[in-house]
Amino acid sequence: MSQSDRQQRELYYAGSVQGVGFRYTVRSLARGFEVAGFVRNLSDGRVHLVTEGEAEEVVAFLDAVRAEMGHYISDVEEKVRPAAGRFQGFEIRH
């Protein structure tokens, strides 16, 4: 797999996304995919998610997040860029 097949996606989820186990669910889902990155709560009530991996894995992971937690999400901002390769594993940050 070449580096060009890998991507980073940065997402900001808005809605009722804090206090509902969102971060823990995302981390648990990430274990089922070959992705790395982090998820954290923001002080403005949103959840910030950054993930990297092979493009198809990243899309499948984010689809799983949407399927599991979509009823809490009212809006998503998303940026797609080439993977930076700076993450080891997937973690919850504080």
VOPA-835788 format. One record per residue (C-alpha): residue in one letter; residue number from 1; x, y, z negated. Coordinates in pm, 1 decimal, always signed. Each point is the difference from the previous one (the first is absolute). Layout:
N
<atom res="A" n="NUM" east="X" north="Y" up="Z"/>
...
% end
This chain:
94
<atom res="M" n="1" east="+0.0" north="+0.0" up="+0.0"/>
<atom res="S" n="2" east="+144.1" north="+334.8" up="+96.1"/>
<atom res="Q" n="3" east="-16.8" north="+310.3" up="-213.0"/>
<atom res="S" n="4" east="-238.6" north="+151.2" up="+259.0"/>
<atom res="D" n="5" east="-261.7" north="-264.1" up="-90.6"/>
<atom res="R" n="6" east="-1.0" north="+127.8" up="-357.4"/>
<atom res="Q" n="7" east="-196.5" north="+298.7" up="-116.6"/>
<atom res="Q" n="8" east="-78.6" north="+203.3" up="-306.0"/>
<atom res="R" n="9" east="-348.8" north="+117.4" up="-81.3"/>
<atom res="E" n="10" east="-70.1" north="+262.3" up="-261.9"/>
<atom res="L" n="11" east="-359.5" north="+26.2" up="-116.3"/>
<atom res="Y" n="12" east="-190.2" north="+225.1" up="-236.0"/>
<atom res="Y" n="13" east="-328.4" north="-152.0" up="-118.9"/>
<atom res="A" n="14" east="-270.9" north="+226.7" up="-141.4"/>
<atom res="G" n="15" east="-323.6" north="-95.0" up="-172.8"/>
<atom res="S" n="16" east="-58.9" north="-194.9" up="-321.2"/>
<atom res="V" n="17" east="+344.8" north="-155.8" up="+30.7"/>
<atom res="Q" n="18" east="+141.3" north="+52.2" up="-350.3"/>
<atom res="G" n="19" east="-107.3" north="-197.4" up="-305.5"/>
<atom res="V" n="20" east="-136.7" north="-289.2" up="+209.1"/>
<atom res="G" n="21" east="+308.7" north="-223.2" up="+24.8"/>
<atom res="F" n="22" east="+88.3" north="+136.0" up="+344.1"/>
<atom res="R" n="23" east="+378.8" north="-4.6" up="-47.5"/>
<atom res="Y" n="24" east="+1.8" north="-345.7" up="-156.3"/>
<atom res="T" n="25" east="-220.9" north="-139.8" up="+275.8"/>
<atom res="V" n="26" east="+225.5" north="+153.9" up="+266.5"/>
<atom res="R" n="27" east="+311.6" north="-147.1" up="-163.4"/>
<atom res="S" n="28" east="-167.2" north="-340.7" up="-23.6"/>
<atom res="L" n="29" east="-105.6" north="+13.2" up="+365.7"/>
<atom res="A" n="30" east="+351.8" north="+104.0" up="+104.2"/>
<atom res="R" n="31" east="+135.7" north="-327.9" up="-135.8"/>
<atom res="G" n="32" east="-187.6" north="-180.9" up="+276.6"/>
<atom res="F" n="33" east="+173.1" north="+193.5" up="+276.8"/>
<atom res="E" n="34" east="+357.2" north="+67.3" up="+105.2"/>
<atom res="V" n="35" east="-12.8" north="+366.8" up="-94.3"/>
<atom res="A" n="36" east="+195.5" north="+224.3" up="-236.1"/>
<atom res="G" n="37" east="-74.9" north="+337.2" up="-154.8"/>
<atom res="F" n="38" east="-191.7" north="+150.7" up="-288.4"/>
<atom res="V" n="39" east="-335.5" north="+128.1" up="-118.5"/>
<atom res="R" n="40" east="-58.8" north="+273.2" up="-258.4"/>
<atom res="N" n="41" east="-269.1" north="+228.7" up="-136.9"/>
<atom res="L" n="42" east="+23.2" north="+371.3" up="+72.6"/>
<atom res="S" n="43" east="-103.8" north="+275.1" up="-240.5"/>
<atom res="D" n="44" east="-265.2" north="+121.7" up="+248.0"/>
<atom res="G" n="45" east="-193.2" north="-328.2" up="-29.9"/>
<atom res="R" n="46" east="+127.8" north="-163.3" up="+318.1"/>
<atom res="V" n="47" east="+208.6" north="-315.0" up="+37.3"/>
<atom res="H" n="48" east="+323.9" north="+16.7" up="+201.6"/>
<atom res="L" n="49" east="+111.7" north="-317.0" up="+182.3"/>
<atom res="V" n="50" east="+319.2" north="-45.5" up="+202.7"/>
<atom res="T" n="51" east="+62.4" north="-332.6" up="+170.8"/>
<atom res="E" n="52" east="+252.4" north="-132.8" up="+248.6"/>
<atom res="G" n="53" east="+31.2" north="-317.9" up="+198.5"/>
<atom res="E" n="54" east="-63.6" north="-151.7" up="+338.9"/>
<atom res="A" n="55" east="-281.5" north="+200.4" up="+160.2"/>
<atom res="E" n="56" east="-244.8" north="-292.3" up="+9.4"/>
<atom res="E" n="57" east="+65.6" north="-84.1" up="-366.3"/>
<atom res="V" n="58" east="-49.4" north="+360.6" up="-107.2"/>
<atom res="V" n="59" east="-330.0" north="+24.7" up="+189.0"/>
<atom res="A" n="60" east="-123.8" north="-331.6" up="-144.0"/>
<atom res="F" n="61" east="+96.2" north="+111.1" up="-352.3"/>
<atom res="L" n="62" east="-178.4" north="+333.9" up="+36.1"/>
<atom res="D" n="63" east="-305.0" north="-177.1" up="+144.4"/>
<atom res="A" n="64" east="-2.3" north="-221.2" up="-311.1"/>
<atom res="V" n="65" east="+20.7" north="+309.1" up="-223.8"/>
<atom res="R" n="66" east="-292.9" north="+153.4" up="+188.3"/>
<atom res="A" n="67" east="-201.8" north="-323.5" up="-22.6"/>
<atom res="E" n="68" east="+60.8" north="-35.0" up="-373.9"/>
<atom res="M" n="69" east="-13.3" north="+364.2" up="-114.1"/>
<atom res="G" n="70" east="-180.2" north="+182.4" up="+282.1"/>
<atom res="H" n="71" east="-313.7" north="+63.9" up="-206.1"/>
<atom res="Y" n="72" east="+209.1" north="+228.5" up="-226.0"/>
<atom res="I" n="73" east="+156.3" north="+193.4" up="+289.4"/>
<atom res="S" n="74" east="-166.7" north="+310.4" up="+144.1"/>
<atom res="D" n="75" east="+290.3" north="+132.8" up="+208.5"/>
<atom res="V" n="76" east="+342.2" north="-113.1" up="+123.1"/>
<atom res="E" n="77" east="+289.6" north="+206.3" up="+134.8"/>
<atom res="E" n="78" east="+256.4" north="-213.1" up="+179.9"/>
<atom res="K" n="79" east="+340.7" north="+62.6" up="+153.6"/>
<atom res="V" n="80" east="+186.6" north="-259.0" up="+207.9"/>
<atom res="R" n="81" east="+376.4" north="+15.5" up="+50.8"/>
<atom res="P" n="82" east="+292.0" north="-236.2" up="+62.0"/>
<atom res="A" n="83" east="+98.2" north="-209.1" up="-301.8"/>
<atom res="A" n="84" east="+279.8" north="+147.6" up="-209.5"/>
<atom res="G" n="85" east="+94.4" north="-331.3" up="-160.7"/>
<atom res="R" n="86" east="+31.1" north="+155.1" up="-345.4"/>
<atom res="F" n="87" east="-239.9" north="-222.4" up="-197.9"/>
<atom res="Q" n="88" east="+61.2" north="-330.3" up="-174.8"/>
<atom res="G" n="89" east="-325.4" north="-172.0" up="-89.1"/>
<atom res="F" n="90" east="-326.0" north="+174.3" up="-80.6"/>
<atom res="E" n="91" east="-54.4" north="+187.9" up="-325.3"/>
<atom res="I" n="92" east="-231.0" north="+224.5" up="-193.1"/>
<atom res="R" n="93" east="+166.5" north="+333.5" up="-72.3"/>
<atom res="H" n="94" east="-94.6" north="+241.7" up="-273.6"/>
% end
